[in-house]
Amino acid sequence: MPNFRISDAAALLGVSDDTVRRWIDQGTLETTGAAPAEISGTALAAQALALAKQAGDPTGVLSSARNRFVGLVTRVQRDGVMAQVDIQSGPHRVVSLMSSEAVDDLGLEVGSLAVASVKATTVTVEVPR
């Protein structure tokens, strides 16, 4: 099982090193007991799941799409009939291409709360060497 340094754990969770240290001090995130501090992959995965549950889906709808990213619209770029909408969901940037009419109908603008849902038949999983 892999272990992660505080800085690596922070980068993977999209938080600061200080936040990870605070979670360790509060007992929210367990370390392996090694020095310098390391966090097991299992503990880090549990923390990632707990963080994911904190961002509530404001739509209140049921959906078959399990890949839902709650975030803030950070950019709306229109080009005539089409528009590009960027949503920042934690450390993840989701980009959607849609009609400008859809942007207007949804009232999307920078700072809007939005949910990007992704349904795909192919998902590629990679691991570091």
N, CA, C and O atoms as a Tinker XYZ file with bonds, in Angstrom:
   516  protein
     1  N      0.845000   -1.169000    0.000000    73     2
     2  CA     0.000000    0.000000    0.000000    64     1     3
     3  C      0.896000    1.241000    0.000000    63     2     4     5
     4  O      1.840000    1.322000    0.786000    81     3
     5  N      0.610000    2.192000   -0.864000    73     3     6
     6  CA     1.444000    3.400000   -0.908000    64     5     7
     7  C      1.182000    4.325000    0.270000    63     6     8     9
     8  O      0.071000    4.392000    0.796000    81     7
     9  N      2.213000    5.026000    0.666000    73     7    10
    10  CA     2.099000    6.074000    1.686000    64     9    11
    11  C      2.470000    7.392000    1.034000    63    10    12    13
    12  O      3.255000    7.430000    0.086000    81    11
    13  N      1.899000    8.477000    1.550000    73    11    14
    14  CA     2.090000    9.785000    0.943000    64    13    15
    15  C      2.594000   10.788000    1.977000    63    14    16    17
    16  O      2.148000   10.806000    3.124000    81    15
    17  N      3.531000   11.615000    1.541000    73    15    18
    18  CA     3.993000   12.710000    2.384000    64    17    19
    19  C      2.884000   13.745000    2.486000    63    18    20    21
    20  O      1.957000   13.753000    1.676000    81    19
    21  N      2.980000   14.619000    3.483000    73    19    22
    22  CA     1.955000   15.644000    3.696000    64    21    23
    23  C      1.768000   16.498000    2.454000    63    22    24    25
    24  O      0.634000   16.773000    2.062000    81    23
    25  N      2.860000   16.922000    1.827000    73    23    26
    26  CA     2.742000   17.786000    0.649000    64    25    27
    27  C      2.059000   17.065000   -0.510000    63    26    28    29
    28  O      1.276000   17.668000   -1.244000    81    27
    29  N      2.354000   15.774000   -0.675000    73    27    30
    30  CA     1.717000   15.004000   -1.747000    64    29    31
    31  C      0.234000   14.794000   -1.450000    63    30    32    33
    32  O     -0.604000   14.890000   -2.348000    81    31
    33  N     -0.086000   14.507000   -0.196000    73    31    34
    34  CA    -1.484000   14.325000    0.206000    64    33    35
    35  C     -2.272000   15.611000   -0.030000    63    34    36    37
    36  O     -3.402000   15.575000   -0.516000    81    35
    37  N     -1.669000   16.741000    0.317000    73    35    38
    38  CA    -2.333000   18.031000    0.123000    64    37    39
    39  C     -2.613000   18.282000   -1.355000    63    38    40    41
    40  O     -3.703000   18.725000   -1.715000    81    39
    41  N     -1.642000   18.001000   -2.201000    73    39    42
    42  CA    -1.816000   18.211000   -3.639000    64    41    43
    43  C     -2.920000   17.314000   -4.193000    63    42    44    45
    44  O     -3.720000   17.752000   -5.018000    81    43
    45  N     -2.965000   16.062000   -3.744000    73    43    46
    46  CA    -3.988000   15.131000   -4.226000    64    45    47
    47  C     -5.386000   15.522000   -3.775000    63    46    48    49
    48  O     -6.357000   15.288000   -4.494000    81    47
    49  N     -5.499000   16.121000   -2.584000    73    47    50
    50  CA    -6.806000   16.526000   -2.063000    64    49    51
    51  C     -7.180000   17.951000   -2.455000    63    50    52    53
    52  O     -8.313000   18.380000   -2.232000    81    51
    53  N     -6.228000   18.693000   -3.043000    73    51    54
    54  CA    -6.518000   20.060000   -3.455000    64    53    55
    55  C     -6.614000   21.029000   -2.294000    63    54    56    57
    56  O     -7.387000   21.986000   -2.339000    81    55
    57  N     -5.824000   20.783000   -1.246000    73    55    58
    58  CA    -5.800000   21.661000   -0.077000    64    57    59
    59  C     -4.349000   22.020000    0.234000    63    58    60    61
    60  O     -3.428000   21.530000   -0.420000    81    59
    61  N     -4.153000   22.870000    1.226000    73    59    62
    62  CA    -2.795000   23.270000    1.596000    64    61    63
    63  C     -2.165000   22.245000    2.534000    63    62    64    65
    64  O     -2.860000   21.441000    3.157000    81    63
    65  N     -0.844000   22.288000    2.622000    73    63    66
    66  CA    -0.121000   21.438000    3.572000    64    65    67
    67  C     -0.624000   21.691000    4.991000    63    66    68    69
    68  O     -0.778000   20.757000    5.778000    81    67
    69  N     -0.878000   22.961000    5.314000    73    67    70
    70  CA    -1.357000   23.316000    6.654000    64    69    71
    71  C     -2.703000   22.677000    6.967000    63    70    72    73
    72  O     -2.953000   22.279000    8.104000    81    71
    73  N     -3.565000   22.578000    5.970000    73    71    74
    74  CA    -4.863000   21.940000    6.184000    64    73    75
    75  C     -4.674000   20.469000    6.519000    63    74    76    77
    76  O     -5.328000   19.953000    7.426000    81    75
    77  N     -3.787000   19.785000    5.801000    73    75    78
    78  CA    -3.513000   18.372000    6.086000    64    77    79
    79  C     -2.944000   18.237000    7.498000    63    78    80    81
    80  O     -3.349000   17.340000    8.238000    81    79
    81  N     -2.019000   19.105000    7.880000    73    79    82
    82  CA    -1.460000   19.056000    9.240000    64    81    83
    83  C     -2.551000   19.281000   10.291000    63    82    84    85
    84  O     -2.559000   18.624000   11.332000    81    83
    85  N     -3.462000   20.200000   10.018000    73    83    86
    86  CA    -4.558000   20.489000   10.945000    64    85    87
    87  C     -5.455000   19.255000   11.092000    63    86    88    89
    88  O     -5.870000   18.921000   12.202000    81    87
    89  N     -5.757000   18.572000    9.970000    73    87    90
    90  CA    -6.566000   17.352000   10.039000    64    89    91
    91  C     -5.859000   16.272000   10.853000    63    90    92    93
    92  O     -6.499000   15.541000   11.608000    81    91
    93  N     -4.545000   16.173000   10.699000    73    91    94
    94  CA    -3.773000   15.196000   11.478000    64    93    95
    95  C     -3.864000   15.544000   12.959000    63    94    96    97
    96  O     -4.121000   14.670000   13.786000    81    95
    97  N     -3.654000   16.821000   13.301000    73    95    98
    98  CA    -3.714000   17.263000   14.695000    64    97    99
    99  C     -5.095000   17.039000   15.313000    63    98   100   101
   100  O     -5.206000   16.721000   16.497000    81    99
   101  N     -6.149000   17.205000   14.504000    73    99   102
   102  CA    -7.527000   17.028000   14.979000    64   101   103
   103  C     -7.945000   15.561000   15.020000    63   102   104   105
   104  O     -9.004000   15.235000   15.556000    81   103
   105  N     -7.128000   14.680000   14.463000    73   103   106
   106  CA    -7.458000   13.266000   14.429000    64   105   107
   107  C     -8.371000   12.887000   13.277000    63   106   108   109
   108  O     -8.867000   11.761000   13.222000    81   107
   109  N     -8.596000   13.810000   12.359000    73   107   110
   110  CA    -9.445000   13.556000   11.202000    64   109   111
   111  C     -8.728000   12.693000   10.168000    63   110   112   113
   112  O     -9.360000   11.939000    9.428000    81   111
   113  N     -7.409000   12.811000   10.124000    73   111   114
   114  CA    -6.599000   12.079000    9.156000    64   113   115
   115  C     -5.460000   11.397000    9.903000    63   114   116   117
   116  O     -4.647000   12.055000   10.553000    81   115
   117  N     -5.410000   10.074000    9.804000    73   115   118
   118  CA    -4.398000    9.307000   10.530000    64   117   119
   119  C     -3.107000    9.203000    9.728000    63   118   120   121
   120  O     -3.116000    9.136000    8.499000    81   119
   121  N     -2.005000    9.192000   10.456000    73   119   122
   122  CA    -0.700000    8.978000    9.831000    64   121   123
   123  C     -0.256000    7.548000   10.111000    63   122   124   125
   124  O     -0.869000    6.836000   10.907000    81   123
   125  N      0.812000    7.143000    9.447000    73   123   126
   126  CA     1.340000    5.786000    9.635000    64   125   127
   127  C      2.207000    5.697000   10.888000    63   126   128   129
   128  O      2.554000    4.598000   11.321000    81   127
   129  N      2.555000    6.819000   11.463000    73   127   130
   130  CA     3.445000    6.836000   12.618000    64   129   131
   131  C      4.902000    7.022000   12.235000    63   130   132   133
   132  O      5.769000    7.124000   13.103000    81   131
   133  N      5.172000    7.065000   10.939000    73   131   134
   134  CA     6.543000    7.262000   10.459000    64   133   135
   135  C      6.951000    8.718000   10.649000    63   134   136   137
   136  O      6.112000    9.610000   10.768000    81   135
   137  N      8.260000    8.930000   10.674000    73   135   138
   138  CA     8.786000   10.295000   10.740000    64   137   139
   139  C      9.735000   10.472000    9.567000    63   138   140   141
   140  O     10.650000    9.664000    9.409000    81   139
   141  N      9.557000   11.497000    8.734000    73   139   142
   142  CA     8.497000   12.490000    8.785000    64   141   143
   143  C      7.124000   11.856000    8.506000    63   142   144   145
   144  O      7.025000   10.744000    7.986000    81   143
   145  N      6.086000   12.592000    8.865000    73   143   146
   146  CA     4.717000   12.073000    8.801000    64   145   147
   147  C      4.352000   11.586000    7.408000    63   146   148   149
   148  O      4.652000   12.231000    6.403000    81   147
   149  N      3.700000   10.436000    7.373000    73   147   150
   150  CA     3.172000    9.871000    6.132000    64   149   151
   151  C      1.730000    9.447000    6.360000    63   150   152   153
   152  O      1.338000    9.089000    7.470000    81   151
   153  N      0.956000    9.493000    5.296000    73   151   154
   154  CA    -0.449000    9.108000    5.351000    64   153   155
   155  C     -0.631000    7.914000    4.426000    63   154   156   157
   156  O     -0.156000    7.925000    3.290000    81   155
   157  N     -1.311000    6.894000    4.904000    73   155   158
   158  CA    -1.532000    5.719000    4.057000    64   157   159
   159  C     -2.503000    6.059000    2.935000    63   158   160   161
   160  O     -3.344000    6.948000    3.071000    81   159
   161  N     -2.374000    5.343000    1.832000    73   159   162
   162  CA    -3.283000    5.542000    0.708000    64   161   163
   163  C     -4.727000    5.284000    1.101000    63   162   164   165
   164  O     -5.635000    5.941000    0.592000    81   163
   165  N     -4.949000    4.335000    1.999000    73   163   166
   166  CA    -6.306000    4.012000    2.445000    64   165   167
   167  C     -6.912000    5.183000    3.217000    63   166   168   169
   168  O     -8.061000    5.555000    2.980000    81   167
   169  N     -6.147000    5.760000    4.132000    73   167   170
   170  CA    -6.638000    6.904000    4.910000    64   169   171
   171  C     -6.880000    8.104000    3.996000    63   170   172   173
   172  O     -7.851000    8.841000    4.171000    81   171
   173  N     -5.996000    8.292000    3.025000    73   171   174
   174  CA    -6.136000    9.414000    2.100000    64   173   175
   175  C     -7.381000    9.243000    1.224000    63   174   176   177
   176  O     -8.092000   10.212000    0.959000    81   175
   177  N     -7.639000    8.025000    0.782000    73   175   178
   178  CA    -8.832000    7.753000   -0.021000    64   177   179
   179  C    -10.098000    8.014000    0.785000    63   178   180   181
   180  O    -11.061000    8.571000    0.259000    81   179
   181  N    -10.106000    7.618000    2.053000    73   179   182
   182  CA   -11.272000    7.867000    2.914000    64   181   183
   183  C    -11.506000    9.362000    3.091000    63   182   184   185
   184  O    -12.650000    9.818000    3.092000    81   183
   185  N    -10.435000   10.121000    3.238000    73   183   186
   186  CA   -10.558000   11.574000    3.386000    64   185   187
   187  C    -11.076000   12.196000    2.092000    63   186   188   189
   188  O    -11.891000   13.118000    2.134000    81   187
   189  N    -10.617000   11.706000    0.954000    73   187   190
   190  CA   -11.088000   12.217000   -0.338000    64   189   191
   191  C    -12.585000   11.982000   -0.486000    63   190   192   193
   192  O    -13.304000   12.856000   -0.969000    81   191
   193  N    -13.059000   10.808000   -0.075000    73   191   194
   194  CA   -14.501000   10.516000   -0.139000    64   193   195
   195  C    -15.285000   11.419000    0.797000    63   194   196   197
   196  O    -16.365000   11.894000    0.446000    81   195
   197  N    -14.747000   11.658000    1.985000    73   195   198
   198  CA   -15.426000   12.546000    2.942000    64   197   199
   199  C    -15.521000   13.966000    2.393000    63   198   200   201
   200  O    -16.545000   14.630000    2.555000    81   199
   201  N    -14.459000   14.429000    1.746000    73   199   202
   202  CA   -14.478000   15.777000    1.161000    64   201   203
   203  C    -15.476000   15.863000    0.015000    63   202   204   205
   204  O    -16.150000   16.879000   -0.151000    81   203
   205  N    -15.570000   14.802000   -0.770000    73   203   206
   206  CA   -16.489000   14.803000   -1.904000    64   205   207
   207  C    -17.933000   14.909000   -1.447000    63   206   208   209
   208  O    -18.757000   15.503000   -2.142000    81   207
   209  N    -18.253000   14.344000   -0.291000    73   207   210
   210  CA   -19.614000   14.399000    0.238000    64   209   211
   211  C    -19.974000   15.790000    0.741000    63   210   212   213
   212  O    -21.156000   16.119000    0.844000    81   211
   213  N    -18.975000   16.612000    1.058000    73   211   214
   214  CA   -19.237000   17.940000    1.593000    64   213   215
   215  C    -19.819000   18.884000    0.556000    63   214   216   217
   216  O    -20.619000   19.754000    0.899000    81   215
   217  N    -19.440000   18.735000   -0.688000    73   215   218
   218  CA   -19.943000   19.622000   -1.738000    64   217   219
   219  C    -21.295000   19.095000   -2.193000    63   218   220   221
   220  O    -21.372000   18.201000   -3.034000    81   219
   221  N    -22.351000   19.653000   -1.633000    73   219   222
   222  CA   -23.691000   19.186000   -1.946000    64   221   223
   223  C    -24.119000   19.578000   -3.345000    63   222   224   225
   224  O    -23.725000   20.622000   -3.863000    81   223
   225  N    -24.927000   18.729000   -3.944000    73   223   226
   226  CA   -25.462000   18.984000   -5.273000    64   225   227
   227  C    -26.702000   19.857000   -5.117000    63   226   228   229
   228  O    -27.715000   19.401000   -4.586000    81   227
   229  N    -26.635000   21.103000   -5.570000    73   227   230
   230  CA   -27.747000   22.029000   -5.358000    64   229   231
   231  C    -28.968000   21.756000   -6.231000    63   230   232   233
   232  O    -30.017000   22.371000   -6.040000    81   231
   233  N    -28.837000   20.836000   -7.189000    73   231   234
   234  CA   -29.952000   20.625000   -8.107000    64   233   235
   235  C    -31.077000   19.820000   -7.476000    63   234   236   237
   236  O    -32.244000   20.012000   -7.816000    81   235
   237  N    -30.738000   18.925000   -6.564000    73   235   238
   238  CA   -31.749000   18.101000   -5.924000    64   237   239
   239  C    -32.418000   17.112000   -6.862000    63   238   240   241
   240  O    -33.494000   16.599000   -6.552000    81   239
   241  N    -31.799000   16.834000   -8.006000    73   239   242
   242  CA   -32.381000   15.891000   -8.962000    64   241   243
   243  C    -31.686000   14.543000   -8.840000    63   242   244   245
   244  O    -30.532000   14.452000   -8.421000    81   243
   245  N    -32.412000   13.503000   -9.216000    73   243   246
   246  CA   -31.813000   12.181000   -9.299000    64   245   247
   247  C    -31.286000   12.004000  -10.714000    63   246   248   249
   248  O    -31.921000   12.430000  -11.679000    81   247
   249  N    -30.123000   11.375000  -10.832000    73   247   250
   250  CA   -29.510000   11.225000  -12.142000    64   249   251
   251  C    -28.762000    9.910000  -12.211000    63   250   252   253
   252  O    -28.238000    9.428000  -11.207000    81   251
   253  N    -28.716000    9.331000  -13.403000    73   251   254
   254  CA   -27.931000    8.112000  -13.589000    64   253   255
   255  C    -26.447000    8.427000  -13.715000    63   254   256   257
   256  O    -25.612000    7.532000  -13.586000    81   255
   257  N    -26.113000    9.685000  -13.967000    73   255   258
   258  CA   -24.703000   10.080000  -14.077000    64   257   259
   259  C    -24.093000   10.137000  -12.681000    63   258   260   261
   260  O    -24.556000   10.905000  -11.836000    81   259
   261  N    -23.078000    9.347000  -12.433000    73   259   262
   262  CA   -22.444000    9.305000  -11.109000    64   261   263
   263  C    -21.258000   10.275000  -11.012000    63   262   264   265
   264  O    -20.793000   10.590000   -9.916000    81   263
   265  N    -20.787000   10.732000  -12.139000    73   263   266
   266  CA   -19.657000   11.649000  -12.155000    64   265   267
   267  C    -20.196000   13.075000  -12.203000    63   266   268   269
   268  O    -20.377000   13.649000  -13.277000    81   267
   269  N    -20.448000   13.635000  -11.022000    73   267   270
   270  CA   -21.035000   14.963000  -10.922000    64   269   271
   271  C    -20.043000   15.878000  -10.212000    63   270   272   273
   272  O    -19.534000   15.547000   -9.141000    81   271
   273  N    -19.780000   17.016000  -10.812000    73   271   274
   274  CA   -18.805000   17.962000  -10.298000    64   273   275
   275  C    -19.508000   19.262000   -9.927000    63   274   276   277
   276  O    -19.899000   20.035000  -10.802000    81   275
   277  N    -19.668000   19.498000   -8.632000    73   275   278
   278  CA   -20.266000   20.745000   -8.152000    64   277   279
   279  C    -19.156000   21.784000   -8.087000    63   278   280   281
   280  O    -18.108000   21.540000   -7.489000    81   279
   281  N    -19.381000   22.936000   -8.697000    73   279   282
   282  CA   -18.333000   23.950000   -8.695000    64   281   283
   283  C    -18.839000   25.314000   -9.093000    63   282   284   285
   284  O    -20.042000   25.558000   -9.186000    81   283
   285  N    -17.893000   26.192000   -9.326000    73   283   286
   286  CA   -18.192000   27.566000   -9.714000    64   285   287
   287  C    -17.791000   27.802000  -11.158000    63   286   288   289
   288  O    -16.743000   27.341000  -11.612000    81   287
   289  N    -18.631000   28.519000  -11.865000    73   287   290
   290  CA   -18.297000   28.909000  -13.233000    64   289   291
   291  C    -17.181000   29.940000  -13.146000    63   290   292   293
   292  O    -17.319000   30.958000  -12.468000    81   291
   293  N    -16.076000   29.672000  -13.833000    73   291   294
   294  CA   -14.923000   30.582000  -13.798000    64   293   295
   295  C    -14.725000   31.315000  -15.117000    63   294   296   297
   296  O    -13.964000   32.279000  -15.194000    81   295
   297  N    -15.427000   30.843000  -16.169000    73   295   298
   298  CA   -15.266000   31.499000  -17.466000    64   297   299
   299  C    -16.430000   31.125000  -18.383000    63   298   300   301
   300  O    -16.860000   29.972000  -18.432000    81   299
   301  N    -16.920000   32.117000  -19.098000    73   299   302
   302  CA   -17.913000   31.884000  -20.150000    64   301   303
   303  C    -17.409000   32.625000  -21.379000    63   302   304   305
   304  O    -17.337000   33.854000  -21.390000    81   303
   305  N    -17.062000   31.869000  -22.411000    73   303   306
   306  CA   -16.543000   32.471000  -23.638000    64   305   307
   307  C    -17.501000   32.138000  -24.775000    63   306   308   309
   308  O    -17.658000   30.978000  -25.157000    81   307
   309  N    -18.134000   33.173000  -25.305000    73   307   310
   310  CA   -19.101000   32.994000  -26.389000    64   309   311
   311  C    -18.429000   33.231000  -27.737000    63   310   312   313
   312  O    -17.544000   34.075000  -27.882000    81   311
   313  N    -18.879000   32.464000  -28.701000    73   311   314
   314  CA   -18.402000   32.630000  -30.072000    64   313   315
   315  C    -19.595000   32.419000  -30.988000    63   314   316   317
   316  O    -19.727000   31.380000  -31.635000    81   315
   317  N    -20.450000   33.410000  -31.031000    73   315   318
   318  CA   -21.646000   33.304000  -31.865000    64   317   319
   319  C    -22.659000   32.357000  -31.272000    63   318   320   321
   320  O    -23.175000   32.585000  -30.178000    81   319
   321  N    -22.945000   31.284000  -32.004000    73   319   322
   322  CA   -23.968000   30.326000  -31.599000    64   321   323
   323  C    -23.498000   29.448000  -30.436000    63   322   324   325
   324  O    -24.327000   28.985000  -29.652000    81   323
   325  N    -22.195000   29.209000  -30.306000    73   323   326
   326  CA   -21.654000   28.307000  -29.292000    64   325   327
   327  C    -20.935000   29.062000  -28.184000    63   326   328   329
   328  O    -20.552000   30.221000  -28.343000    81   327
   329  N    -20.761000   28.378000  -27.056000    73   327   330
   330  CA   -20.053000   28.962000  -25.912000    64   329   331
   331  C    -19.235000   27.881000  -25.218000    63   330   332   333
   332  O    -19.567000   26.697000  -25.268000    81   331
   333  N    -18.161000   28.316000  -24.572000    73   331   334
   334  CA   -17.356000   27.429000  -23.738000    64   333   335
   335  C    -17.552000   27.881000  -22.303000    63   334   336   337
   336  O    -17.400000   29.062000  -21.990000    81   335
   337  N    -17.894000   26.930000  -21.420000    73   335   338
   338  CA   -18.107000   27.236000  -20.010000    64   337   339
   339  C    -17.106000   26.419000  -19.200000    63   338   340   341
   340  O    -17.052000   25.195000  -19.323000    81   339
   341  N    -16.311000   27.103000  -18.369000    73   339   342
   342  CA   -15.349000   26.439000  -17.491000    64   341   343
   343  C    -15.918000   26.427000  -16.078000    63   342   344   345
   344  O    -16.392000   27.448000  -15.581000    81   343
   345  N    -15.866000   25.250000  -15.431000    73   343   346
   346  CA   -16.317000   25.098000  -14.052000    64   345   347
   347  C    -15.144000   24.578000  -13.240000    63   346   348   349
   348  O    -14.508000   23.595000  -13.619000    81   347
   349  N    -14.857000   25.236000  -12.124000    73   347   350
   350  CA   -13.804000   24.775000  -11.220000    64   349   351
   351  C    -14.469000   24.052000  -10.065000    63   350   352   353
   352  O    -15.207000   24.657000   -9.287000    81   351
   353  N    -14.209000   22.762000   -9.955000    73   351   354
   354  CA   -14.778000   21.926000   -8.901000    64   353   355
   355  C    -13.622000   21.376000   -8.085000    63   354   356   357
   356  O    -13.022000   20.362000   -8.444000    81   355
   357  N    -13.313000   22.050000   -6.985000    73   355   358
   358  CA   -12.129000   21.664000   -6.219000    64   357   359
   359  C    -10.913000   21.811000   -7.103000    63   358   360   361
   360  O    -10.730000   22.855000   -7.728000    81   359
   361  N    -10.069000   20.780000   -7.171000    73   359   362
   362  CA    -8.886000   20.876000   -8.023000    64   361   363
   363  C     -9.174000   20.551000   -9.489000    63   362   364   365
   364  O     -8.265000   20.564000  -10.318000    81   363
   365  N    -10.435000   20.259000   -9.808000    73   363   366
   366  CA   -10.773000   19.819000  -11.156000    64   365   367
   367  C    -11.405000   20.935000  -11.980000    63   366   368   369
   368  O    -12.319000   21.622000  -11.523000    81   367
   369  N    -10.910000   21.101000  -13.189000    73   367   370
   370  CA   -11.489000   22.047000  -14.147000    64   369   371
   371  C    -12.274000   21.236000  -15.163000    63   370   372   373
   372  O    -11.729000   20.359000  -15.833000    81   371
   373  N    -13.562000   21.542000  -15.269000    73   371   374
   374  CA   -14.429000   20.864000  -16.221000    64   373   375
   375  C    -14.831000   21.884000  -17.274000    63   374   376   377
   376  O    -15.291000   22.977000  -16.945000    81   375
   377  N    -14.657000   21.524000  -18.539000    73   375   378
   378  CA   -14.975000   22.434000  -19.637000    64   377   379
   379  C    -16.125000   21.840000  -20.436000    63   378   380   381
   380  O    -16.101000   20.667000  -20.808000    81   379
   381  N    -17.132000   22.670000  -20.693000    73   379   382
   382  CA   -18.284000   22.229000  -21.468000    64   381   383
   383  C    -18.491000   23.147000  -22.662000    63   382   384   385
   384  O    -18.402000   24.369000  -22.546000    81   383
   385  N    -18.766000   22.545000  -23.800000    73   383   386
   386  CA   -19.139000   23.307000  -24.983000    64   385   387
   387  C    -20.645000   23.160000  -25.147000    63   386   388   389
   388  O    -21.166000   22.046000  -25.175000    81   387
   389  N    -21.338000   24.283000  -25.256000    73   387   390
   390  CA   -22.797000   24.266000  -25.377000    64   389   391
   391  C    -23.238000   25.452000  -26.199000    63   390   392   393
   392  O    -22.434000   26.318000  -26.541000    81   391
   393  N    -24.497000   25.488000  -26.512000    73   391   394
   394  CA   -25.012000   26.614000  -27.283000    64   393   395
   395  C    -25.065000   27.863000  -26.394000    63   394   396   397
   396  O    -25.225000   27.773000  -25.177000    81   395
   397  N    -24.928000   29.013000  -27.029000    73   395   398
   398  CA   -25.066000   30.275000  -26.290000    64   397   399
   399  C    -26.469000   30.395000  -25.719000    63   398   400   401
   400  O    -26.661000   30.996000  -24.662000    81   399
   401  N    -27.445000   29.830000  -26.408000    73   399   402
   402  CA   -28.820000   29.837000  -25.924000    64   401   403
   403  C    -28.925000   29.075000  -24.600000    63   402   404   405
   404  O    -29.636000   29.508000  -23.693000    81   403
   405  N    -28.222000   27.941000  -24.482000    73   403   406
   406  CA   -28.228000   27.158000  -23.244000    64   405   407
   407  C    -27.595000   27.953000  -22.103000    63   406   408   409
   408  O    -28.070000   27.904000  -20.968000    81   407
   409  N    -26.522000   28.686000  -22.409000    73   407   410
   410  CA   -25.878000   29.533000  -21.390000    64   409   411
   411  C    -26.883000   30.556000  -20.862000    63   410   412   413
   412  O    -26.982000   30.776000  -19.655000    81   411
   413  N    -27.626000   31.176000  -21.776000    73   411   414
   414  CA   -28.637000   32.170000  -21.383000    64   413   415
   415  C    -29.755000   31.521000  -20.577000    63   414   416   417
   416  O    -30.164000   32.051000  -19.545000    81   415
   417  N    -30.255000   30.366000  -21.048000    73   415   418
   418  CA   -31.358000   29.685000  -20.365000    64   417   419
   419  C    -30.978000   29.268000  -18.944000    63   418   420   421
   420  O    -31.804000   29.319000  -18.033000    81   419
   421  N    -29.717000   28.854000  -18.763000    73   419   422
   422  CA   -29.244000   28.423000  -17.446000    64   421   423
   423  C    -28.775000   29.594000  -16.583000    63   422   424   425
   424  O    -28.545000   29.425000  -15.385000    81   423
   425  N    -28.632000   30.770000  -17.177000    73   423   426
   426  CA   -28.159000   31.932000  -16.427000    64   425   427
   427  C    -26.718000   31.794000  -15.981000    63   426   428   429
   428  O    -26.344000   32.269000  -14.909000    81   427
   429  N    -25.912000   31.145000  -16.800000    73   427   430
   430  CA   -24.518000   30.917000  -16.424000    64   429   431
   431  C    -23.697000   32.178000  -16.617000    63   430   432   433
   432  O    -23.731000   32.808000  -17.674000    81   431
   433  N    -22.962000   32.531000  -15.580000    73   431   434
   434  CA   -22.020000   33.644000  -15.632000    64   433   435
   435  C    -20.930000   33.361000  -14.616000    63   434   436   437
   436  O    -21.101000   32.513000  -13.740000    81   435
   437  N    -19.824000   34.056000  -14.724000    73   435   438
   438  CA   -18.709000   33.842000  -13.794000    64   437   439
   439  C    -19.219000   34.028000  -12.365000    63   438   440   441
   440  O    -19.850000   35.032000  -12.037000    81   439
   441  N    -18.928000   33.035000  -11.528000    73   439   442
   442  CA   -19.360000   33.066000  -10.138000    64   441   443
   443  C    -20.620000   32.262000   -9.871000    63   442   444   445
   444  O    -20.988000   32.067000   -8.713000    81   443
   445  N    -21.292000   31.788000  -10.919000    73   443   446
   446  CA   -22.501000   30.975000  -10.748000    64   445   447
   447  C    -22.143000   29.602000  -10.199000    63   446   448   449
   448  O    -21.106000   29.037000  -10.547000    81   447
   449  N    -23.002000   29.071000   -9.342000    73   447   450
   450  CA   -22.876000   27.697000   -8.875000    64   449   451
   451  C    -23.456000   26.795000   -9.951000    63   450   452   453
   452  O    -24.545000   27.060000  -10.461000    81   451
   453  N    -22.742000   25.731000  -10.302000    73   451   454
   454  CA   -23.202000   24.837000  -11.367000    64   453   455
   455  C    -22.746000   23.411000  -11.070000    63   454   456   457
   456  O    -21.826000   23.183000  -10.284000    81   455
   457  N    -23.405000   22.476000  -11.709000    73   455   458
   458  CA   -23.033000   21.071000  -11.592000    64   457   459
   459  C    -22.772000   20.537000  -12.992000    63   458   460   461
   460  O    -23.635000   20.606000  -13.866000    81   459
   461  N    -21.578000   20.006000  -13.193000    73   459   462
   462  CA   -21.249000   19.361000  -14.468000    64   461   463
   463  C    -21.407000   17.859000  -14.253000    63   462   464   465
   464  O    -20.770000   17.293000  -13.364000    81   463
   465  N    -22.234000   17.219000  -15.041000    73   463   466
   466  CA   -22.370000   15.767000  -14.928000    64   465   467
   467  C    -21.802000   15.137000  -16.193000    63   466   468   469
   468  O    -22.020000   15.620000  -17.304000    81   467
   469  N    -21.074000   14.052000  -15.994000    73   467   470
   470  CA   -20.390000   13.389000  -17.094000    64   469   471
   471  C    -20.834000   11.940000  -17.136000    63   470   472   473
   472  O    -20.755000   11.230000  -16.133000    81   471
   473  N    -21.292000   11.511000  -18.270000    73   471   474
   474  CA   -21.665000   10.115000  -18.467000    64   473   475
   475  C    -20.867000    9.630000  -19.668000    63   474   476   477
   476  O    -21.053000   10.120000  -20.782000    81   475
   477  N    -20.000000    8.692000  -19.449000    73   475   478
   478  CA   -19.124000    8.235000  -20.522000    64   477   479
   479  C    -19.100000    6.712000  -20.564000    63   478   480   481
   480  O    -19.226000    6.054000  -19.531000    81   479
   481  N    -18.944000    6.171000  -21.730000    73   479   482
   482  CA   -18.827000    4.725000  -21.863000    64   481   483
   483  C    -17.381000    4.275000  -21.757000    63   482   484   485
   484  O    -17.116000    3.090000  -21.560000    81   483
   485  N    -16.443000    5.202000  -21.886000    73   483   486
   486  CA   -15.035000    4.865000  -21.790000    64   485   487
   487  C    -14.365000    5.775000  -20.766000    63   486   488   489
   488  O    -14.447000    6.999000  -20.861000    81   487
   489  N    -13.707000    5.169000  -19.796000    73   487   490
   490  CA   -12.928000    5.906000  -18.813000    64   489   491
   491  C    -11.546000    5.279000  -18.790000    63   490   492   493
   492  O    -11.415000    4.077000  -18.562000    81   491
   493  N    -10.524000    6.072000  -19.022000    73   491   494
   494  CA    -9.160000    5.579000  -19.004000    64   493   495
   495  C     -8.562000    5.819000  -17.621000    63   494   496   497
   496  O     -8.624000    6.929000  -17.092000    81   495
   497  N     -7.981000    4.765000  -17.041000    73   495   498
   498  CA    -7.339000    4.871000  -15.741000    64   497   499
   499  C     -5.859000    4.685000  -15.934000    63   498   500   501
   500  O     -5.432000    3.727000  -16.577000    81   499
   501  N     -5.063000    5.591000  -15.383000    73   499   502
   502  CA    -3.604000    5.517000  -15.486000    64   501   503
   503  C     -2.993000    5.527000  -14.098000    63   502   504   505
   504  O     -3.597000    6.053000  -13.163000    81   503
   505  N     -1.828000    4.966000  -13.946000    73   503   506
   506  CA    -1.093000    4.997000  -12.690000    64   505   507
   507  C      0.333000    5.444000  -12.967000    63   506   508   509
   508  O      0.847000    5.224000  -14.064000    81   507
   509  N      0.979000    6.071000  -11.985000    73   507   510
   510  CA     2.371000    6.478000  -12.201000    64   509   511
   511  C      3.276000    5.257000  -12.283000    63   510   512   513
   512  O      2.963000    4.200000  -11.737000    81   511
   513  N      4.398000    5.416000  -12.968000    73   511   514
   514  CA     5.360000    4.308000  -13.104000    64   513   515
   515  C      6.131000    4.100000  -11.841000    63   514   516
   516  O      6.982000    3.213000  -11.776000    81   515
